[in-house]
Amino acid sequence: MKKSYLVDTFKAAVSIATVLFSLTIVISLIIIHRFGSAAVFFLIGLIFIKPVFTYAAFVSVDQTGIRLFLPWKTLQCFTWSEIAEVGVAGTRLFTKKESKNAGSLYIYISKTTLTDDDRFDMMLHWPPKNQIFLTYSKQRLDEIQMRFSNKIQTYNAGDIHL
């Protein structure tokens, strides 16, 4: 059975709202002939286009593999045999190792096996370009784990239990 999930619902909603708000302000400012101000808000809207495409994409999990896609285009597709590592990682890197607060948790899917240094670099330069990722939830991880037979890695993931 195929399941699809939004990559990051909160960041997608904030990015879409910012783009729409900026577009509304741009149109309003053009109507009242404030072209300089309209250009500023147009640039703000442009900055948030990339996060819209990054976080409003969908991740589909099925028997053949995992696919990252927008409604009109597949961005990445990994078959289960290509996947070397699946893991859960937290975004709060510079905390004590014993800390339960790991920041936002993400599930990442990689074609290569990562070392702890690789995982640190991945989280430091988030979002990764050559991996599929989505926000962590037990349901999402269970759906992936049903089809991925290797151990799920954790990096700075706080006190989650796999």
Disulfide bonds with the S-S distance in Angstrom:
none
